[in-house]
Amino acid sequence: MVKVDMFIKESLRFNSNVLSLPRPCVRETYTFANGFQIPYGRPVFLDISEISFSEELNGQNPQEFDAHRHNSPATKPDNGFLIFGSGIRACPGRFFAILLAKIFLYHVLLNYNIKAELENAKHKQYAGFFIGLLKPGKAGIVFEKSA
Ligand code: HEM
């Protein structure tokens, strides 16, 4: 289960673009420690690719999928892994979500042979920092029911 957990964490790192969706500053003007301010009502876009694909935060070759990259559970937010947010407002449903992903993978691996159809595969297309959100990659995945 540790390896499945690491695999899920790396998969989520590659698909954290949902965090790029704009969020408004809902309270009064927010001031960062360095003095930078966000006025009330201003929509904020987070350039998540700067975080998810940072070598400093995620180790060597951050653009490559490495299922052995992580040494902490997928439910643990850290500076390079913000899919569930962070701090006291971190997603409380993350334990449930990761458990469901594991149960789903367990059933799929038990019942199907899976192979990728990489011929004519199209990579994700980048549109600003909305990584692949607007034009997701198109690589076929074939599920064959195992006997
Ligand atoms: C892969 C699945 C999920 C992802 C990626 C996700 C992501 C997030 C993120 C980014 C936040 C905002 C954290 C912040 O503002 O710092 C959040 C908040 C929240 N999530 Fe999730 N979530 C997932 C599944 C779930 C599930 C399954 C539940 C409930 C069963 C849930 C319940 C909540 C709640 C109640 C909050 C608000 C927490 C607060 O504001 O204090 N989430 N989630």
Backbone and ligand atoms as CSV (ligand in chain L), in Angstrom:
chain,resi,resn,atom,element,x,y,z
A,1,MET,N,N,0.814,-1.218,0.000
A,1,MET,CA,C,0.000,0.000,0.000
A,1,MET,C,C,0.855,1.279,0.000
A,2,VAL,N,N,2.089,1.163,0.535
A,2,VAL,CA,C,2.983,2.329,0.550
A,2,VAL,C,C,3.300,2.754,-0.882
A,3,LYS,N,N,3.535,1.764,-1.759
A,3,LYS,CA,C,3.865,2.084,-3.152
A,3,LYS,C,C,2.660,2.676,-3.875
A,4,VAL,N,N,1.475,2.154,-3.607
A,4,VAL,CA,C,0.257,2.708,-4.228
A,4,VAL,C,C,0.088,4.156,-3.776
A,5,ASP,N,N,0.338,4.387,-2.502
A,5,ASP,CA,C,0.223,5.735,-1.949
A,5,ASP,C,C,1.190,6.699,-2.653
A,6,MET,N,N,2.438,6.240,-2.860
A,6,MET,CA,C,3.432,7.094,-3.531
A,6,MET,C,C,3.009,7.371,-4.969
A,7,PHE,N,N,2.450,6.344,-5.621
A,7,PHE,CA,C,1.993,6.480,-7.012
A,7,PHE,C,C,0.853,7.512,-7.085
A,8,ILE,N,N,-0.085,7.429,-6.149
A,8,ILE,CA,C,-1.221,8.366,-6.149
A,8,ILE,C,C,-0.717,9.788,-5.900
A,9,LYS,N,N,0.233,9.931,-4.990
A,9,LYS,CA,C,0.751,11.268,-4.678
A,9,LYS,C,C,1.417,11.891,-5.905
A,10,GLU,N,N,2.200,11.067,-6.609
A,10,GLU,CA,C,2.869,11.590,-7.808
A,10,GLU,C,C,1.839,11.921,-8.898
A,11,SER,N,N,0.795,11.091,-9.019
A,11,SER,CA,C,-0.266,11.360,-10.000
A,11,SER,C,C,-0.958,12.687,-9.677
A,12,LEU,N,N,-1.200,12.922,-8.413
A,12,LEU,CA,C,-1.868,14.174,-8.021
A,12,LEU,C,C,-0.956,15.377,-8.264
A,13,ARG,N,N,0.346,15.190,-8.065
A,13,ARG,CA,C,1.288,16.295,-8.337
A,13,ARG,C,C,1.191,16.701,-9.806
A,14,PHE,N,N,1.026,15.705,-10.671
A,14,PHE,CA,C,0.944,15.997,-12.101
A,14,PHE,C,C,-0.412,16.561,-12.509
A,15,ASN,N,N,-1.387,16.457,-11.636
A,15,ASN,CA,C,-2.739,16.894,-11.991
A,15,ASN,C,C,-3.280,17.902,-10.981
A,16,SER,N,N,-2.418,18.783,-10.548
A,16,SER,CA,C,-2.843,19.744,-9.518
A,16,SER,C,C,-3.335,21.053,-10.126
A,17,ASN,N,N,-3.626,21.027,-11.447
A,17,ASN,CA,C,-3.997,22.289,-12.111
A,17,ASN,C,C,-5.307,22.888,-11.606
A,18,VAL,N,N,-6.123,22.070,-10.935
A,18,VAL,CA,C,-7.378,22.609,-10.410
A,18,VAL,C,C,-7.103,23.761,-9.431
A,19,LEU,N,N,-5.908,23.720,-8.830
A,19,LEU,CA,C,-5.551,24.791,-7.883
A,19,LEU,C,C,-5.323,26.127,-8.578
A,20,SER,N,N,-5.210,26.093,-9.911
A,20,SER,CA,C,-4.981,27.342,-10.642
A,20,SER,C,C,-6.261,28.152,-10.810
A,21,LEU,N,N,-7.401,27.545,-10.489
A,21,LEU,CA,C,-8.660,28.284,-10.673
A,21,LEU,C,C,-8.661,29.533,-9.790
A,22,PRO,N,N,-9.240,30.634,-10.293
A,22,PRO,CA,C,-9.168,31.885,-9.534
A,22,PRO,C,C,-9.996,31.840,-8.253
A,23,ARG,N,N,-9.475,32.467,-7.241
A,23,ARG,CA,C,-10.209,32.618,-5.976
A,23,ARG,C,C,-10.160,34.078,-5.578
A,24,PRO,N,N,-11.314,34.630,-5.149
A,24,PRO,CA,C,-11.288,36.041,-4.743
A,24,PRO,C,C,-10.764,36.204,-3.322
A,25,CYS,N,N,-10.182,37.329,-3.059
A,25,CYS,CA,C,-9.761,37.677,-1.699
A,25,CYS,C,C,-11.037,38.097,-0.959
A,26,VAL,N,N,-11.527,37.241,-0.036
A,26,VAL,CA,C,-12.876,37.435,0.511
A,26,VAL,C,C,-12.930,38.290,1.776
A,27,ARG,N,N,-11.791,38.479,2.406
A,27,ARG,CA,C,-11.826,39.331,3.602
A,27,ARG,C,C,-11.246,40.684,3.225
A,28,GLU,N,N,-10.889,41.453,4.206
A,28,GLU,CA,C,-10.278,42.752,3.914
A,28,GLU,C,C,-8.917,42.557,3.241
A,29,THR,N,N,-8.332,43.606,2.739
A,29,THR,CA,C,-7.033,43.540,2.060
A,29,THR,C,C,-6.063,42.650,2.825
A,30,TYR,N,N,-5.443,41.690,2.100
A,30,TYR,CA,C,-4.506,40.764,2.739
A,30,TYR,C,C,-3.078,41.256,2.521
A,31,THR,N,N,-2.312,41.300,3.593
A,31,THR,CA,C,-0.931,41.765,3.491
A,31,THR,C,C,0.040,40.637,3.826
A,32,PHE,N,N,0.931,40.318,2.890
A,32,PHE,CA,C,1.959,39.302,3.130
A,32,PHE,C,C,3.076,39.874,3.997
A,33,ALA,N,N,3.923,38.969,4.522
A,33,ALA,CA,C,5.021,39.393,5.399
A,33,ALA,C,C,5.948,40.380,4.699
A,34,ASN,N,N,6.064,40.262,3.360
A,34,ASN,CA,C,6.982,41.160,2.637
A,34,ASN,C,C,6.314,42.483,2.242
A,35,GLY,N,N,5.069,42.668,2.715
A,35,GLY,CA,C,4.388,43.935,2.460
A,35,GLY,C,C,3.488,43.923,1.228
A,36,PHE,N,N,3.611,42.883,0.403
A,36,PHE,CA,C,2.776,42.798,-0.801
A,36,PHE,C,C,1.310,42.645,-0.383
A,37,GLN,N,N,0.408,43.381,-1.057
A,37,GLN,CA,C,-0.994,43.357,-0.641
A,37,GLN,C,C,-1.918,42.855,-1.747
A,38,ILE,N,N,-2.966,42.145,-1.328
A,38,ILE,CA,C,-4.040,41.766,-2.257
A,38,ILE,C,C,-5.300,42.493,-1.789
A,39,PRO,N,N,-5.848,43.374,-2.612
A,39,PRO,CA,C,-7.035,44.121,-2.182
A,39,PRO,C,C,-8.269,43.237,-2.075
A,40,TYR,N,N,-9.207,43.634,-1.270
A,40,TYR,CA,C,-10.464,42.915,-1.092
A,40,TYR,C,C,-11.144,42.705,-2.459
A,41,GLY,N,N,-11.615,41.491,-2.732
A,41,GLY,CA,C,-12.359,41.203,-3.959
A,41,GLY,C,C,-11.494,40.850,-5.153
A,42,ARG,N,N,-10.196,41.067,-5.072
A,42,ARG,CA,C,-9.304,40.812,-6.217
A,42,ARG,C,C,-9.197,39.296,-6.466
A,43,PRO,N,N,-9.481,38.820,-7.699
A,43,PRO,CA,C,-9.279,37.387,-7.966
A,43,PRO,C,C,-7.798,37.047,-8.001
A,44,VAL,N,N,-7.462,35.933,-7.407
A,44,VAL,CA,C,-6.058,35.514,-7.336
A,44,VAL,C,C,-5.892,34.205,-8.101
A,45,PHE,N,N,-4.923,34.158,-9.001
A,45,PHE,CA,C,-4.598,32.942,-9.730
A,45,PHE,C,C,-3.279,32.415,-9.176
A,46,LEU,N,N,-3.251,31.140,-8.842
A,46,LEU,CA,C,-2.010,30.545,-8.345
A,46,LEU,C,C,-1.323,29.829,-9.499
A,47,ASP,N,N,-0.069,30.183,-9.755
A,47,ASP,CA,C,0.671,29.485,-10.809
A,47,ASP,C,C,1.205,28.187,-10.211
A,48,ILE,N,N,0.352,27.171,-10.207
A,48,ILE,CA,C,0.673,25.923,-9.519
A,48,ILE,C,C,1.854,25.193,-10.149
A,49,SER,N,N,2.086,25.442,-11.469
A,49,SER,CA,C,3.209,24.748,-12.121
A,49,SER,C,C,4.537,25.176,-11.486
A,50,GLU,N,N,4.586,26.416,-10.995
A,50,GLU,CA,C,5.803,26.903,-10.328
A,50,GLU,C,C,6.104,26.064,-9.081
A,51,ILE,N,N,5.041,25.541,-8.476
A,51,ILE,CA,C,5.199,24.771,-7.245
A,51,ILE,C,C,5.355,23.281,-7.571
A,52,SER,N,N,4.398,22.761,-8.352
A,52,SER,CA,C,4.388,21.313,-8.615
A,52,SER,C,C,5.607,20.851,-9.397
A,53,PHE,N,N,6.156,21.731,-10.244
A,53,PHE,CA,C,7.294,21.328,-11.071
A,53,PHE,C,C,8.573,22.059,-10.695
A,54,SER,N,N,8.641,22.467,-9.436
A,54,SER,CA,C,9.855,23.115,-8.952
A,54,SER,C,C,10.865,22.052,-8.519
A,55,GLU,N,N,12.090,22.171,-9.031
A,55,GLU,CA,C,13.144,21.213,-8.675
A,55,GLU,C,C,13.513,21.367,-7.198
A,56,GLU,N,N,13.481,22.605,-6.751
A,56,GLU,CA,C,13.837,22.880,-5.354
A,56,GLU,C,C,12.854,22.190,-4.399
A,57,LEU,N,N,11.568,22.186,-4.776
A,57,LEU,CA,C,10.545,21.634,-3.884
A,57,LEU,C,C,10.284,20.152,-4.105
A,58,ASN,N,N,10.529,19.674,-5.340
A,58,ASN,CA,C,10.159,18.289,-5.647
A,58,ASN,C,C,11.311,17.387,-6.049
A,59,GLY,N,N,12.521,17.896,-5.984
A,59,GLY,CA,C,13.670,17.053,-6.295
A,59,GLY,C,C,13.996,17.042,-7.777
A,60,GLN,N,N,14.937,16.166,-8.134
A,60,GLN,CA,C,15.461,16.140,-9.509
A,60,GLN,C,C,14.407,15.777,-10.543
A,61,ASN,N,N,14.582,16.303,-11.740
A,61,ASN,CA,C,13.706,16.028,-12.888
A,61,ASN,C,C,12.218,16.132,-12.548
A,62,PRO,N,N,11.795,17.284,-12.072
A,62,PRO,CA,C,10.389,17.409,-11.645
A,62,PRO,C,C,9.383,17.243,-12.770
A,63,GLN,N,N,9.836,17.356,-14.044
A,63,GLN,CA,C,8.906,17.180,-15.175
A,63,GLN,C,C,8.650,15.703,-15.458
A,64,GLU,N,N,9.429,14.833,-14.810
A,64,GLU,CA,C,9.252,13.396,-15.046
A,64,GLU,C,C,8.415,12.758,-13.946
A,65,PHE,N,N,7.552,11.835,-14.359
A,65,PHE,CA,C,6.750,11.087,-13.396
A,65,PHE,C,C,7.652,10.065,-12.713
A,66,ASP,N,N,7.773,10.177,-11.406
A,66,ASP,CA,C,8.606,9.237,-10.658
A,66,ASP,C,C,7.815,8.760,-9.443
A,67,ALA,N,N,7.315,7.542,-9.556
A,67,ALA,CA,C,6.439,7.013,-8.508
A,67,ALA,C,C,7.167,6.837,-7.176
A,68,HIS,N,N,8.508,6.924,-7.200
A,68,HIS,CA,C,9.263,6.767,-5.942
A,68,HIS,C,C,9.752,8.107,-5.404
A,69,ARG,N,N,9.211,9.174,-5.944
A,69,ARG,CA,C,9.703,10.506,-5.586
A,69,ARG,C,C,9.412,10.872,-4.127
A,70,HIS,N,N,8.234,10.464,-3.656
A,70,HIS,CA,C,7.772,10.980,-2.357
A,70,HIS,C,C,8.137,10.060,-1.199
A,71,ASN,N,N,8.447,10.679,-0.078
A,71,ASN,CA,C,8.723,9.869,1.104
A,71,ASN,C,C,7.798,10.237,2.261
A,72,SER,N,N,6.643,10.809,1.894
A,72,SER,CA,C,5.614,11.069,2.900
A,72,SER,C,C,4.265,10.706,2.278
A,73,PRO,N,N,3.252,10.442,3.129
A,73,PRO,CA,C,1.967,9.984,2.594
A,73,PRO,C,C,1.285,11.028,1.716
A,74,ALA,N,N,0.409,10.543,0.812
A,74,ALA,CA,C,-0.304,11.437,-0.113
A,74,ALA,C,C,-1.228,12.390,0.637
A,75,THR,N,N,-1.592,12.047,1.852
A,75,THR,CA,C,-2.489,12.917,2.625
A,75,THR,C,C,-1.739,14.058,3.311
A,76,LYS,N,N,-0.409,14.031,3.230
A,76,LYS,CA,C,0.368,15.047,3.942
A,76,LYS,C,C,0.716,16.223,3.019
A,77,PRO,N,N,0.088,17.379,3.240
A,77,PRO,CA,C,0.472,18.535,2.420
A,77,PRO,C,C,1.883,18.978,2.782
A,78,ASP,N,N,2.645,19.376,1.796
A,78,ASP,CA,C,3.923,20.019,2.079
A,78,ASP,C,C,4.163,21.108,1.038
A,79,ASN,N,N,5.268,21.786,1.123
A,79,ASN,CA,C,5.491,22.965,0.279
A,79,ASN,C,C,5.422,22.674,-1.212
A,80,GLY,N,N,5.790,21.458,-1.623
A,80,GLY,CA,C,5.766,21.130,-3.045
A,80,GLY,C,C,4.511,20.374,-3.449
A,81,PHE,N,N,3.611,20.138,-2.504
A,81,PHE,CA,C,2.428,19.317,-2.775
A,81,PHE,C,C,1.214,19.964,-2.121
A,82,LEU,N,N,0.530,20.792,-2.900
A,82,LEU,CA,C,-0.544,21.604,-2.319
A,82,LEU,C,C,-1.925,21.237,-2.853
A,83,ILE,N,N,-2.039,20.046,-3.442
A,83,ILE,CA,C,-3.327,19.684,-4.060
A,83,ILE,C,C,-4.465,19.741,-3.041
A,84,PHE,N,N,-4.177,19.462,-1.778
A,84,PHE,CA,C,-5.217,19.512,-0.749
A,84,PHE,C,C,-5.136,20.790,0.081
A,85,GLY,N,N,-4.475,21.798,-0.434
A,85,GLY,CA,C,-4.313,23.017,0.343
A,85,GLY,C,C,-3.274,22.818,1.422
A,86,SER,N,N,-3.321,23.664,2.431
A,86,SER,CA,C,-2.295,23.590,3.465
A,86,SER,C,C,-2.805,24.274,4.733
A,87,GLY,N,N,-2.133,24.003,5.838
A,87,GLY,CA,C,-2.468,24.689,7.088
A,87,GLY,C,C,-3.813,24.266,7.648
A,88,ILE,N,N,-4.420,25.122,8.445
A,88,ILE,CA,C,-5.639,24.717,9.157
A,88,ILE,C,C,-6.829,24.539,8.218
A,89,ARG,N,N,-6.779,25.121,7.002
A,89,ARG,CA,C,-7.881,24.946,6.051
A,89,ARG,C,C,-7.607,23.823,5.062
A,90,ALA,N,N,-6.581,23.017,5.296
A,90,ALA,CA,C,-6.290,21.903,4.377
A,90,ALA,C,C,-7.511,20.995,4.293
A,91,CYS,N,N,-7.720,20.421,3.132
A,91,CYS,CA,C,-8.910,19.601,2.854
A,91,CYS,C,C,-9.091,18.494,3.904
A,92,PRO,N,N,-10.217,18.508,4.620
A,92,PRO,CA,C,-10.447,17.439,5.607
A,92,PRO,C,C,-10.876,16.128,4.947
A,93,GLY,N,N,-11.251,16.201,3.650
A,93,GLY,CA,C,-11.721,14.998,2.955
A,93,GLY,C,C,-10.592,14.232,2.299
A,94,ARG,N,N,-9.346,14.667,2.511
A,94,ARG,CA,C,-8.231,14.062,1.769
A,94,ARG,C,C,-7.982,12.605,2.165
A,95,PHE,N,N,-8.229,12.288,3.416
A,95,PHE,CA,C,-8.006,10.895,3.853
A,95,PHE,C,C,-9.000,9.967,3.149
A,96,PHE,N,N,-10.262,10.452,3.067
A,96,PHE,CA,C,-11.311,9.706,2.376
A,96,PHE,C,C,-10.975,9.591,0.885
A,97,ALA,N,N,-10.560,10.709,0.275
A,97,ALA,CA,C,-10.274,10.737,-1.165
A,97,ALA,C,C,-9.140,9.768,-1.521
A,98,ILE,N,N,-8.070,9.774,-0.724
A,98,ILE,CA,C,-6.931,8.885,-1.016
A,98,ILE,C,C,-7.326,7.422,-0.806
A,99,LEU,N,N,-8.116,7.180,0.241
A,99,LEU,CA,C,-8.568,5.808,0.491
A,99,LEU,C,C,-9.412,5.308,-0.684
A,100,LEU,N,N,-10.320,6.169,-1.181
A,100,LEU,CA,C,-11.149,5.771,-2.326
A,100,LEU,C,C,-10.298,5.486,-3.555
A,101,ALA,N,N,-9.266,6.309,-3.781
A,101,ALA,CA,C,-8.377,6.096,-4.935
A,101,ALA,C,C,-7.696,4.734,-4.803
A,102,LYS,N,N,-7.310,4.373,-3.584
A,102,LYS,CA,C,-6.638,3.077,-3.369
A,102,LYS,C,C,-7.608,1.923,-3.618
A,103,ILE,N,N,-8.838,2.067,-3.128
A,103,ILE,CA,C,-9.833,0.999,-3.325
A,103,ILE,C,C,-10.129,0.851,-4.822
A,104,PHE,N,N,-10.250,1.994,-5.509
A,104,PHE,CA,C,-10.510,1.972,-6.958
A,104,PHE,C,C,-9.370,1.248,-7.680
A,105,LEU,N,N,-8.123,1.638,-7.375
A,105,LEU,CA,C,-6.966,1.022,-8.035
A,105,LEU,C,C,-6.886,-0.472,-7.727
A,106,TYR,N,N,-7.198,-0.824,-6.491
A,106,TYR,CA,C,-7.183,-2.235,-6.090
A,106,TYR,C,C,-8.120,-3.055,-6.982
A,107,HIS,N,N,-9.344,-2.547,-7.188
A,107,HIS,CA,C,-10.308,-3.278,-8.016
A,107,HIS,C,C,-9.886,-3.314,-9.477
A,108,VAL,N,N,-9.349,-2.203,-9.966
A,108,VAL,CA,C,-8.922,-2.156,-11.370
A,108,VAL,C,C,-7.771,-3.130,-11.601
A,109,LEU,N,N,-6.769,-3.091,-10.717
A,109,LEU,CA,C,-5.594,-3.969,-10.897
A,109,LEU,C,C,-5.965,-5.440,-10.754
A,110,LEU,N,N,-6.930,-5.708,-9.890
A,110,LEU,CA,C,-7.350,-7.089,-9.657
A,110,LEU,C,C,-8.118,-7.649,-10.852
A,111,ASN,N,N,-8.885,-6.812,-11.520
A,111,ASN,CA,C,-9.825,-7.305,-12.532
A,111,ASN,C,C,-9.460,-6.994,-13.981
A,112,TYR,N,N,-8.449,-6.153,-14.201
A,112,TYR,CA,C,-8.151,-5.754,-15.576
A,112,TYR,C,C,-6.648,-5.822,-15.875
A,113,ASN,N,N,-6.364,-6.140,-17.136
A,113,ASN,CA,C,-5.011,-5.919,-17.654
A,113,ASN,C,C,-5.056,-4.566,-18.343
A,114,ILE,N,N,-4.092,-3.727,-18.031
A,114,ILE,CA,C,-4.142,-2.354,-18.555
A,114,ILE,C,C,-2.934,-2.111,-19.445
A,115,LYS,N,N,-3.168,-1.501,-20.578
A,115,LYS,CA,C,-2.013,-1.087,-21.389
A,115,LYS,C,C,-2.299,0.275,-22.004
A,116,ALA,N,N,-1.210,0.991,-22.256
A,116,ALA,CA,C,-1.357,2.333,-22.831
A,116,ALA,C,C,-1.218,2.243,-24.338
A,117,GLU,N,N,-2.027,2.998,-25.039
A,117,GLU,CA,C,-1.899,3.115,-26.491
A,117,GLU,C,C,-1.193,4.429,-26.773
A,118,LEU,N,N,0.120,4.324,-26.929
A,118,LEU,CA,C,0.891,5.567,-27.037
A,118,LEU,C,C,1.044,6.058,-28.469
A,119,GLU,N,N,0.681,5.187,-29.444
A,119,GLU,CA,C,0.752,5.633,-30.838
A,119,GLU,C,C,-0.206,6.792,-31.053
A,120,ASN,N,N,0.238,7.781,-31.752
A,120,ASN,CA,C,-0.562,8.974,-32.039
A,120,ASN,C,C,-0.998,9.718,-30.775
A,121,ALA,N,N,-0.351,9.410,-29.659
A,121,ALA,CA,C,-0.731,10.101,-28.423
A,121,ALA,C,C,-0.382,11.580,-28.521
A,122,LYS,N,N,-1.268,12.400,-27.980
A,122,LYS,CA,C,-0.977,13.838,-27.976
A,122,LYS,C,C,-0.725,14.275,-26.549
A,123,HIS,N,N,0.339,15.017,-26.366
A,123,HIS,CA,C,0.663,15.478,-25.028
A,123,HIS,C,C,-0.273,16.588,-24.601
A,124,LYS,N,N,-0.313,16.818,-23.303
A,124,LYS,CA,C,-1.068,17.961,-22.793
A,124,LYS,C,C,-0.556,19.230,-23.443
A,125,GLN,N,N,-1.465,20.146,-23.699
A,125,GLN,CA,C,-0.995,21.427,-24.231
A,125,GLN,C,C,-1.100,22.477,-23.144
A,126,TYR,N,N,-0.083,23.289,-23.080
A,126,TYR,CA,C,-0.022,24.287,-22.022
A,126,TYR,C,C,-0.710,25.567,-22.474
A,127,ALA,N,N,-1.554,26.102,-21.614
A,127,ALA,CA,C,-2.176,27.392,-21.901
A,127,ALA,C,C,-1.922,28.253,-20.669
A,128,GLY,N,N,-0.837,28.999,-20.686
A,128,GLY,CA,C,-0.457,29.753,-19.499
A,128,GLY,C,C,-0.165,28.767,-18.385
A,129,PHE,N,N,-0.660,29.043,-17.197
A,129,PHE,CA,C,-0.381,28.124,-16.104
A,129,PHE,C,C,-1.517,27.119,-15.902
A,130,PHE,N,N,-2.532,27.114,-16.798
A,130,PHE,CA,C,-3.574,26.095,-16.724
A,130,PHE,C,C,-3.032,24.825,-17.381
A,131,ILE,N,N,-2.184,24.101,-16.656
A,131,ILE,CA,C,-1.482,22.961,-17.225
A,131,ILE,C,C,-2.468,21.929,-17.737
A,132,GLY,N,N,-2.565,21.810,-19.032
A,132,GLY,CA,C,-3.364,20.724,-19.604
A,132,GLY,C,C,-4.836,20.788,-19.238
A,133,LEU,N,N,-5.262,21.837,-18.572
A,133,LEU,CA,C,-6.656,21.891,-18.130
A,133,LEU,C,C,-7.567,22.139,-19.323
A,134,LEU,N,N,-7.096,22.993,-20.228
A,134,LEU,CA,C,-7.921,23.351,-21.376
A,134,LEU,C,C,-7.780,22.330,-22.495
A,135,LYS,N,N,-6.565,21.794,-22.650
A,135,LYS,CA,C,-6.339,20.796,-23.695
A,135,LYS,C,C,-5.601,19.607,-23.100
A,136,PRO,N,N,-6.352,18.699,-22.462
A,136,PRO,CA,C,-5.683,17.555,-21.832
A,136,PRO,C,C,-5.036,16.642,-22.861
A,137,GLY,N,N,-4.063,15.851,-22.428
A,137,GLY,CA,C,-3.394,14.927,-23.335
A,137,GLY,C,C,-4.351,13.855,-23.821
A,138,LYS,N,N,-4.015,13.265,-24.970
A,138,LYS,CA,C,-4.882,12.214,-25.495
A,138,LYS,C,C,-4.066,10.957,-25.745
A,139,ALA,N,N,-3.909,10.148,-24.722
A,139,ALA,CA,C,-3.260,8.851,-24.867
A,139,ALA,C,C,-4.289,7.818,-24.439
A,140,GLY,N,N,-4.540,6.838,-25.309
A,140,GLY,CA,C,-5.556,5.847,-24.985
A,140,GLY,C,C,-5.079,4.892,-23.900
A,141,ILE,N,N,-5.996,4.464,-23.063
A,141,ILE,CA,C,-5.683,3.427,-22.082
A,141,ILE,C,C,-6.683,2.300,-22.295
A,142,VAL,N,N,-6.144,1.099,-22.519
A,142,VAL,CA,C,-7.020,-0.036,-22.809
A,142,VAL,C,C,-7.155,-0.902,-21.562
A,143,PHE,N,N,-8.387,-1.133,-21.171
A,143,PHE,CA,C,-8.674,-2.013,-20.031
A,143,PHE,C,C,-9.217,-3.335,-20.575
A,144,GLU,N,N,-8.505,-4.435,-20.316
A,144,GLU,CA,C,-9.001,-5.749,-20.730
A,144,GLU,C,C,-9.376,-6.537,-19.481
A,145,LYS,N,N,-10.601,-7.021,-19.472
A,145,LYS,CA,C,-11.052,-7.793,-18.297
A,145,LYS,C,C,-10.214,-9.047,-18.195
A,146,SER,N,N,-9.578,-9.242,-17.037
A,146,SER,CA,C,-8.742,-10.438,-16.888
A,146,SER,C,C,-9.615,-11.657,-16.600
A,147,ALA,N,N,-9.097,-12.802,-16.969
A,147,ALA,CA,C,-9.918,-14.023,-16.869
A,147,ALA,C,C,-10.194,-14.389,-15.422
L,1,HEM,C1,C,-8.925,14.347,-4.736
L,1,HEM,C2,C,-9.974,14.894,-4.078
L,1,HEM,C3,C,-9.936,16.231,-3.388
L,1,HEM,C4,C,-9.147,17.313,-3.627
L,1,HEM,C5,C,-8.037,17.478,-4.681
L,1,HEM,C6,C,-9.530,18.340,-2.667
L,1,HEM,C7,C,-8.937,19.594,-2.581
L,1,HEM,C8,C,-9.302,20.563,-1.677
L,1,HEM,C9,C,-8.675,21.868,-1.576
L,1,HEM,C10,C,-7.527,22.396,-2.448
L,1,HEM,C11,C,-9.282,22.539,-0.579
L,1,HEM,C12,C,-9.003,23.975,-0.124
L,1,HEM,C13,C,-7.962,23.985,0.970
L,1,HEM,C14,C,-7.581,25.427,1.290
L,1,HEM,O1,O,-8.392,26.330,1.134
L,1,HEM,O2,O,-6.450,25.617,1.741
L,1,HEM,C15,C,-10.315,21.668,-0.034
L,1,HEM,C16,C,-11.149,22.000,1.006
L,1,HEM,C17,C,-12.151,21.203,1.479
L,1,HEM,N1,N,-12.421,19.896,1.094
L,1,HEM,FE1,FE,-11.451,18.860,-0.351
L,1,HEM,N2,N,-10.542,17.854,-1.883
L,1,HEM,C18,C,-10.819,16.572,-2.283
L,1,HEM,C19,C,-11.753,15.719,-1.727
L,1,HEM,C20,C,-12.621,16.043,-0.706
L,1,HEM,C21,C,-13.597,15.146,-0.157
L,1,HEM,C22,C,-13.804,13.689,-0.606
L,1,HEM,C23,C,-14.270,15.853,0.814
L,1,HEM,C24,C,-15.379,15.427,1.724
L,1,HEM,C25,C,-15.767,14.155,1.901
L,1,HEM,C26,C,-13.689,17.188,0.864
L,1,HEM,C27,C,-14.082,18.194,1.718
L,1,HEM,C28,C,-13.502,19.441,1.802
L,1,HEM,C29,C,-13.935,20.494,2.720
L,1,HEM,C30,C,-15.116,20.422,3.699
L,1,HEM,C31,C,-13.087,21.593,2.520
L,1,HEM,C32,C,-13.111,22.961,3.224
L,1,HEM,C33,C,-12.160,22.942,4.409
L,1,HEM,C34,C,-12.087,24.307,5.094
L,1,HEM,O3,O,-12.305,25.320,4.436
L,1,HEM,O4,O,-11.752,24.336,6.290
L,1,HEM,N3,N,-12.687,17.263,-0.067
L,1,HEM,N4,N,-10.293,20.476,-0.700
